[in-house]
Amino acid sequence: MTLPFLIDDETWRVIQPLLAAAHSGPERVDDRRVLSGICHVLMTGSPWAALPSAYGPPTTIYNRYVRWKDRPVWRKMVRAIEAAGTAPDVATALAQNRRRRAST
């Protein structure tokens, strides 16, 4: 199953440097794919376990969400997307759903 990235090229150019700067350690799976998976869950309200496989393992997507949501990088991503005006729906989803619970 192939799904389009929910993070378009222009928005990714804004976000990618923030994620790269926040990362240390071994190489991770594709941040853009993971962030698209997070956005899919936040925008559709679907359970993490029902995430389409094209975004990667639901556990990976959820764990990354948990690590990012309360760190400065999350707020920086939201602010950068809002300032760029490239993806208001993504910025809204990220801003309004920072506290989404694992139970969904």
N, C-alpha and C positions, 0 to 999 in steps of 0.2 A: 504494500500500500504506500503510495507516494502522496504526501500532502505538501502544499506550498508552505514555505516559511511564513509565519505571521509577522515576522520582522523583515520589512523590505530593505533593499540595499542601502537606501539613503539613511534610514533609521539605524541600520547596523553600523554604518560608518560613524555615527554619533556614539553608540553604545560600546562598541568593541574596545576602544582604548580604555574605557573605565573598567571593563572586566579583566582585561589583560593586566592592568596595574594592580588589581585586587588579588591576583592569583600568584601563589607560590607553590612549589612542590611539583609532583609528576604531571606530565601532560594529561589533560582531561579530554573527555568526549566533547564534541562540537558545542560550544557555548550558544551559538545561534540556534541550533536545533533544540537545545535544552530550553532556552528562553522562549522559543516558539511553543514548546510543549507546555510550559508554565502558563503562557498567555492563553493557550487553548483551554486549559482547565479553568482559569480565572474568568474568561469571557463566556464560556458555555455553561459553567457550573457543573460539568461532568465530574464524576469521582476520579481521583488520581489513578485508581486501578483500571479504569476504562479508557485511559489515554491511548490513542491510536499508536501502534508500534512504530510508525514512521518517525515519531519524536524520540524514540529510545525507551529504555526500561522505565516504567513508572516510578520505581524506587529511586533511580538516579535523578529523575526530574523532580520528584518531591524533595529528596534530600538537598538538592541544590537550591530549591525554593526556600527551604527552612534555613539554610546557611546564609542566603543572600538577603532575605526579607527584612531582617532587623539590623543589617549592617549599613554603614554609610553608602556603600556602592548602590544599594537599592534606591535610596533617595536621590543620589546623583544621577542614576539612570532616568528616573521619572523627570527630574528637573531638566536634564539634557534633551529628552524627547519633547517635553513641553516647549522648551525654548526653540528647538529646531522646527516645531510645528509639523513634523513629518508623519506622525502616527498618533493622532489624538485618542483614538480608540484604545491603543496599546497603553499609552500613558495613563488614561483613565482606569483601565483594568489593573495596572500595577499599583496605582495610587490608592484606589478604593478597596483593594483586596489584599492588602499587606497582612491582614490578620486572619486569613482563611484557615480554617481548622482542618486537621488531618482526617477527621471523621467523614468528610464528604468524598 
